[in-house]
């Protein structure tokens, strides 16, 4: 047994290798991305791995692998599970042969997400087991156990770490890397794998029969356990259980829920021994609802009576406050955090030299402030700071929301933005639909050749697979034309004049128009060794008009009514095109 200080996602990836993983697929999404990244860079054992085009495709790939008898993993963030929900709901009916784990990383407080949904609800909906680790060691150990449980009950297992589990670091005790390499072999069984109604009805009965034994097995495995110490009790799940154990008094009983479904008889037996119970969990009151159903005489406290918040992350201070609201004593007093005063706001910004900024600048200059700018999920959502993002809801929705607006009688121009990876994820059907139904809009594909926001993972537009192997380069231009779009322009955002002209052509053309703004991500370009000459301001020529500062690049500063360029400059040169006085030039050319 080796102990190693590591990131939660790395511990999870290591556990997959200990569990004889044979197949891994996923779509990058914070906070889940590092699991596949760690698997990509590990040298521990051989197995197949891919970044898939979207979560539904990743899920179905991994499910197909599990049907052949190998152990498979699919990773995504919580909102990605929405995309994969269709196969998820039926995979519980068909079951699996090899162990199949679905890692859906939740994001309480929405650190990098558009909502705070709770993946445990999906597990309950699909009637599959869900593992809910409370610390990094549990995350490692549970991942190994998930494969064993999956094969024992022939069911997919949902593994639900949260941001604090994925992105914390801790010492983790590791085991030996598995050496059992399986070869897939599919055994035909239409009654199991062909879900026509006559088969589905029987499969549903079999799924329901598994629920009682499954819940009891989770107790036998020690994943759900309790200690009775008094006539009051706290029940907690996930990382909240760690916070509870920091402050719970010695005379208060404690039950920890580490996996679902919860055995009703076991839960009722615990609750009945107490006068009052406090339930602590993040996001949905999933455990609390089970507790309230099982409680007869016992008084229950939790989210439903205002003791525990429904939204955001919990922490020791908020858990202590919940104790107080429920009339429970606790060991430690956690003061409310005090916000630092007098500090300027630091909103997130696009990187210095990012091609997206130049595209937004030109787009707004041509279409104006009255145009409607639907956007999507990616770095470019930060175009909000430039007034170039009016809507964002989910992956691929910029085109479909925009095309819907054009059919309502809306008179203003509709110009939507979407990244190359997001376009390949779910944007193509939206573009096809918009062209087919005669929408009048401009679609801007922000092509930085990488999936940048989640950690620079490759995609089909990068020309490399997850393992760095060369793959056929796709043509976004051909894809768009094959969807029925007649006007497709490709521009370099650093060429401000050409970019403005392209937007003017699109503005004067009816129907669906596509502009592909192609410039590699500045971070990826720097890592690849691509260098450009940086720029500087001639203070004698600078008039202090401030137009370059309004452009919003963090490399441009303003002191004593003069602009200057700092070390963040990546050499894109757009500011030089914007400057009306010609004061910005490449270094050494003054």
Beta strands, then each sheet from edge to edge (+ up, - down):
strand 1: 2-7
strand 2: 23-26
strand 3: 48-51
strand 4: 72-77
strand 5: 100-105
strand 6: 129-131
strand 7: 157-159
strand 8: 169-174
strand 9: 224-227
strand 10: 232-237
strand 11: 253-257
strand 12: 259-260
strand 13: 276-280
strand 14: 299-301
strand 15: 415-419
strand 16: 441-447
strand 17: 487-491
strand 18: 512-518
strand 19: 535-537
strand 20: 556-559
strand 21: 562-565
strand 22: 584-586
sheet 1: 1+ 8-
sheet 2: 3+ 2+ 4+ 5+ 7+ 6+ 12-
sheet 3: 9+ 11- 10- 13- 14-
sheet 4: 15+ 16+ 18+ 17+
sheet 5: 19+ 22-
sheet 6: 20+ 21-
end
